[in-house]
Amino acid sequence: MKRWLFLLIFILIYSASFAQTHAEKKFIRMVIGEENILYNDKINFYWIKEIKEALNKDTLYDWKHGLRYEKHVLPDSLTFVLTASERSFINQELDKMNTLAWKDNLLKHSILITKQKLQQYRDLHGGQSYYESQEYKKFHKSYTFTKPIFIRNNTVCFFYLAETYGGNLMIYIKDGKKWKLKYIPYFWTS
């Protein structure tokens, strides 16, 4: 009897972790909106630090409006308020990402790039960077991203996505069954 109970608990835990992983993958596929991409296995700790700094406020402002206007005159619809417990949870999730490494096949027909693969390519091709190769050039972008961080009963999601020339911390709100981008409290371009 104890074995069956242990097996049942194990199956439930495995199913719950699979569902979360599936939800995360589905969300990432929805945001990126394409397949056949390059993506990095890890997000640099520098970006995690920047994201945490951007979220270290009670009220977040959508950059499109918050940078152009005086923040105190923005309507509530252009601000997002975090509770202390939500900020704490998000920071804990971001801390976990310092050790997160994505696996291959996160997105169909895509290539996972690791520092090790980049170095191996350089060693095999006389110092040439992978980013100068013909194989790389068939991909128009490479991505780096965090795990989606869901709060408020999975109705709000924080997600950082960096492409070749810039990155955004985005806040998505679930509207029925669809996720809609509502706020970008942090961005950078090169």
Phi, psi and chi 1 to 4 in degrees:
 res  aa     phi    psi   chi1   chi2   chi3   chi4
   1 MET       -  -41.5 -178.7   68.0  175.8      -
   2 LYS   -64.4  -36.8  -74.0 -177.3 -177.9 -179.3
   3 ARG   -62.0  -43.1  -86.2 -167.4 -119.3  160.0
   4 TRP   -64.9  -39.7  -71.0  107.8      -      -
   5 LEU   -64.6  -44.1 -178.2   60.2      -      -
   6 PHE   -61.2  -44.5  175.6   75.1      -      -
   7 LEU   -62.6  -42.8 -177.5   60.6      -      -
   8 LEU   -62.5  -44.4  178.7   62.8      -      -
   9 ILE   -63.0  -42.7  -69.0  170.4      -      -
  10 PHE   -60.6  -44.5  176.9   76.1      -      -
  11 ILE   -63.3  -41.9  -70.2  170.1      -      -
  12 LEU   -64.8  -42.5  -70.9  173.2      -      -
  13 ILE   -65.2  -44.3  -69.3  170.9      -      -
  14 TYR   -61.9  -42.9  176.6   78.1      -      -
  15 SER   -63.2  -41.2  -62.2      -      -      -
  16 ALA   -64.9  -42.0      -      -      -      -
  17 SER   -69.4  -35.9   67.0      -      -      -
  18 PHE   -65.3  -42.2  175.1   77.1      -      -
  19 ALA   -62.4  -42.7      -      -      -      -
  20 GLN   -62.6  -45.6 -177.7   66.5   26.0      -
  21 THR   -62.2  -42.3  -57.3      -      -      -
  22 HIS   -62.7  -43.3  179.7   70.4      -      -
  23 ALA   -62.5  -40.9      -      -      -      -
  24 GLU   -64.4  -47.2  -69.2  167.8   -6.5      -
  25 LYS   -61.2  -43.8  -74.2 -179.5 -178.7 -179.1
  26 LYS   -61.5  -42.0 -174.4  175.7  177.2 -177.7
  27 PHE   -64.4  -46.0 -175.9   86.6      -      -
  28 ILE   -60.2  -45.1  -68.1  166.7      -      -
  29 ARG   -60.4  -39.4  -71.3  179.2 -172.1  130.9
  30 MET   -65.4  -44.4 -175.5  -90.9  -48.2      -
  31 VAL   -68.8  -47.1  171.4      -      -      -
  32 ILE   -69.7  -38.7  -67.6  176.2      -      -
  33 GLY    72.6   11.3      -      -      -      -
  34 GLU  -151.6  164.2   58.9 -173.4  -55.3      -
  35 GLU  -115.3 -175.0  -63.2  176.9  -15.1      -
  36 ASN    59.7   55.1 -155.6   22.0      -      -
  37 ILE  -123.1  169.6   65.0  161.2      -      -
  38 LEU  -101.1  139.8  -72.4  170.0      -      -
  39 TYR  -144.0  145.0   63.2   97.3      -      -
  40 ASN   -79.4  146.8  -68.0  -61.9      -      -
  41 ASP   -73.8  -23.2   67.6  -31.2      -      -
  42 LYS  -138.4  155.8  -65.5 -177.7  178.8 -172.5
  43 ILE   -99.1  138.3 -175.1  165.1      -      -
  44 ASN   -65.4  139.8 -172.3  -58.1      -      -
  45 PHE   -59.2  -26.5   69.3   92.3      -      -
  46 TYR   -60.4  -42.6  171.9   80.5      -      -
  47 TRP   -70.0  -34.7  -65.4  116.7      -      -
  48 ILE   -62.9  -42.4  -67.5  173.0      -      -
  49 LYS   -60.8  -44.0 -178.6  176.8   89.2   52.4
  50 GLU   -64.1  -40.8  -70.1  -70.3  -51.7      -
  51 ILE   -63.6  -45.9  -65.4  165.7      -      -
  52 LYS   -61.1  -39.7  -72.4  173.5   82.2  169.9
  53 GLU   -64.5  -41.6 -165.3  171.9  -59.6      -
  54 ALA   -64.9  -30.7      -      -      -      -
  55 LEU   -93.2    5.0  -64.4  175.1      -      -
  56 ASN   -84.3   45.7 -166.9   24.0      -      -
  57 LYS  -142.5  154.7  -57.4  169.8 -169.7   71.2
  58 ASP   -71.1  -40.3  -70.2  -23.5      -      -
  59 THR  -115.3  128.0  -56.6      -      -      -
  60 LEU  -105.0  144.5  -55.4  174.3      -      -
  61 TYR  -117.0  140.2  -58.3   93.1      -      -
  62 ASP   -69.9  122.9 -172.9   21.5      -      -
  63 TRP   -59.4  -31.5   70.6  -92.2      -      -
  64 LYS   -60.6  -29.0  -66.8  176.4  -72.6 -162.7
  65 HIS  -107.7  -39.9  -58.5   93.1      -      -
  66 GLY   -66.1  -26.1      -      -      -      -
  67 LEU   -86.9  -24.9  -65.4  178.0      -      -
  68 ARG   -90.7  -23.4  -76.4 -167.2 -109.8  162.2
  69 TYR  -123.6  162.3  -54.4  104.7      -      -
  70 GLU   -69.6  127.1  -66.8 -175.3   43.8      -
  71 LYS   -61.5  -30.2  -68.2  177.7 -179.6  173.4
  72 HIS   -71.6  -11.8   69.2  -80.8      -      -
  73 VAL  -105.1    5.7  -63.1      -      -      -
  74 LEU   -73.6  141.2  -73.2  175.1      -      -
  75 PRO   -70.1  157.8   23.2  -29.9      -      -
  76 ASP   -56.8  -28.9  -71.0  -16.6      -      -
  77 SER   -65.8  -14.7   63.7      -      -      -
  78 LEU  -105.0   10.1  -61.4  177.1      -      -
  79 THR  -125.2  156.4   63.3      -      -      -
  80 PHE  -132.3  124.1 -173.0   84.7      -      -
  81 VAL  -103.5  128.2  178.6      -      -      -
  82 LEU  -103.6  142.0  -76.1  170.5      -      -
  83 THR   -82.4  164.6   66.4      -      -      -
  84 ALA   -61.2  -39.3      -      -      -      -
  85 SER   -69.5  -34.4   63.2      -      -      -
  86 GLU   -66.6  -43.7  -72.3  171.4  -23.6      -
  87 ARG   -60.7  -42.4  -95.0 -163.0  -23.1  -87.6
  88 SER   -62.0  -45.4  176.1      -      -      -
  89 PHE   -61.3  -46.1  174.1   75.6      -      -
  90 ILE   -61.7  -42.6  -68.8  168.1      -      -
  91 ASN   -62.3  -39.5  -78.7  -31.5      -      -
  92 GLN   -62.8  -43.1  -71.1  171.5    6.2      -
  93 GLU   -65.1  -39.7  -68.0  -61.3  -56.8      -
  94 LEU   -64.6  -39.2  -71.6  167.8      -      -
  95 ASP   -60.2  -38.0  -73.0  -20.9      -      -
  96 LYS   -63.7  -27.7  -69.3  176.6 -170.6  176.1
  97 MET   -73.7  -12.2  -71.0 -178.3 -145.4      -
  98 ASN   -63.7  -24.5  -79.1  -45.0      -      -
  99 THR  -112.7   -0.7   57.7      -      -      -
 100 LEU   -71.7  134.2  171.5   75.1      -      -
 101 ALA  -130.2  121.7      -      -      -      -
 102 TRP   -66.8  155.3  -68.0  111.8      -      -
 103 LYS  -100.3  165.4  -55.3  -95.2 -171.1  -90.9
 104 ASP   -64.5  159.9 -118.5  -22.9      -      -
 105 ASN    65.7   25.2  -59.9  -41.0      -      -
 106 LEU   -65.2  -39.4 -177.8   66.2      -      -
 107 LEU  -123.4  142.2  -58.5  164.4      -      -
 108 LYS   -61.2  143.0  -68.5  179.2 -176.0  174.4
 109 HIS    55.3   32.0  -46.8  -67.7      -      -
 110 SER  -114.6  162.9  -62.6      -      -      -
 111 ILE  -117.9  127.9  -64.4  178.0      -      -
 112 LEU   -84.4  129.6  173.2   73.2      -      -
 113 ILE  -108.5  125.4  -62.6  -65.5      -      -
 114 THR  -116.6  160.8   64.7      -      -      -
 115 LYS   -60.1  -35.7  -74.0 -176.5 -179.2 -179.3
 116 GLN   -63.6  -44.6 -178.3 -178.4    7.6      -
 117 LYS   -63.4  -39.3  -80.5 -175.9 -177.9  179.1
 118 LEU   -63.8  -41.9  -67.4  173.8      -      -
 119 GLN   -68.3  -40.4 -173.6   59.1   48.8      -
 120 GLN   -61.3  -41.8  -74.1  172.5  -15.2      -
 121 TYR   -62.2  -46.0 -174.5   88.7      -      -
 122 ARG   -60.1  -42.4 -174.0  169.9  -75.5  140.6
 123 ASP   -65.5  -39.9  -67.3  -15.0      -      -
 124 LEU   -75.9  -21.7  -72.2  171.2      -      -
 125 HIS  -118.7   36.2  -65.5   87.9      -      -
 126 GLY    59.0   38.1      -      -      -      -
 127 GLY    89.9   -4.2      -      -      -      -
 128 GLN   -67.0  137.2  178.8 -172.3   15.2      -
 129 SER   -74.5  142.7  167.9      -      -      -
 130 TYR   -58.1  -32.8  179.1   76.0      -      -
 131 TYR   -71.4   -7.3  -62.4  110.5      -      -
 132 GLU  -101.2   -3.1  -62.4  167.9   -1.2      -
 133 SER   -78.8  160.0   71.4      -      -      -
 134 GLN   -64.7  -38.3  -72.4  -57.9   97.0      -
 135 GLU   -58.9  -43.7 -177.3 -179.3   49.3      -
 136 TYR   -65.6  -38.4  174.3   73.9      -      -
 137 LYS   -65.4  -19.5  -70.4  177.3 -178.1  173.1
 138 LYS   -75.3  -15.2   71.6  179.7  178.6 -178.6
 139 PHE   -98.0  132.6  -62.0   97.6      -      -
 140 HIS   -84.2  -21.9  -59.9  -70.6      -      -
 141 LYS  -144.3  156.1  -61.0  176.8 -169.4  171.6
 142 SER  -122.5  148.5   62.8      -      -      -
 143 TYR  -121.4  149.7  -66.2   91.5      -      -
 144 THR  -131.2  136.4  -59.0      -      -      -
 145 PHE  -153.6  159.2   43.3   84.0      -      -
 146 THR   -89.2  171.4   61.0      -      -      -
 147 LYS   -69.6  145.8  -86.1  179.8   47.2  173.5
 148 PRO   -64.6  138.8  -16.1   26.9      -      -
 149 ILE  -112.7  111.3  -59.1  172.2      -      -
 150 PHE   -95.6  134.8  -61.1  102.0      -      -
 151 ILE  -132.9  176.8   61.4  171.3      -      -
 152 ARG    50.5   58.1  -60.5 -176.4 -174.2  173.4
 153 ASN    55.0   43.6  -66.1  -38.4      -      -
 154 ASN    60.2   33.9  -65.1  -31.3      -      -
 155 THR  -109.6   -9.1   60.2      -      -      -
 156 VAL  -131.4  137.5  174.9      -      -      -
 157 CYS  -134.9  132.3 -175.8      -      -      -
 158 PHE  -102.2  131.3  -73.8   74.4      -      -
 159 PHE  -148.7  128.6 -174.8   65.3      -      -
 160 TYR  -105.5  130.2  174.6   79.1      -      -
 161 LEU  -134.5  122.9  175.2   67.4      -      -
 162 ALA  -113.6  132.2      -      -      -      -
 163 GLU  -105.3 -167.0  -62.2  179.3   28.8      -
 164 THR   -57.9  -40.8  -52.7      -      -      -
 165 TYR  -116.9   14.0  -59.4  109.1      -      -
 166 GLY   170.9  173.8      -      -      -      -
 167 GLY  -146.6  157.6      -      -      -      -
 168 ASN  -136.3  138.9  -64.7  -56.4      -      -
 169 LEU   -95.0  121.1  172.5   62.1      -      -
 170 MET  -119.0  146.3  -58.9  170.9  -78.0      -
 171 ILE  -115.5  118.4  -57.5  173.3      -      -
 172 TYR  -103.5  143.4  -78.2   81.7      -      -
 173 ILE  -118.6  134.5  -52.4  -68.6      -      -
 174 LYS   -81.0  126.1 -161.4  165.4 -159.2  177.6
 175 ASP  -118.6   97.8 -176.6   13.1      -      -
 176 GLY    70.5 -116.1      -      -      -      -
 177 LYS  -103.9   -1.6  -68.1 -172.1  176.5 -169.3
 178 LYS  -108.1  144.8  -66.8 -171.7  176.7 -171.4
 179 TRP   -92.3  134.3  -72.7  100.2      -      -
 180 LYS  -124.9  133.2  -65.8 -168.4  176.9  178.5
 181 LEU   -70.3  123.2  175.7   60.1      -      -
 182 LYS  -114.4  -37.1  -72.3  -69.4 -167.5  176.0
 183 TYR  -140.1  146.8  -50.0   96.3      -      -
 184 ILE  -127.9   92.5  -60.4  175.5      -      -
 185 PRO   -80.6   -7.7   25.4  -29.9      -      -
 186 TYR  -151.7  138.7  175.0   79.7      -      -
 187 PHE  -153.3  161.9   77.8  102.2      -      -
 188 TRP  -149.1  154.3   66.0  -88.4      -      -
 189 THR  -136.8  155.0   57.6      -      -      -
 190 SER  -112.8      -   61.2      -      -      -
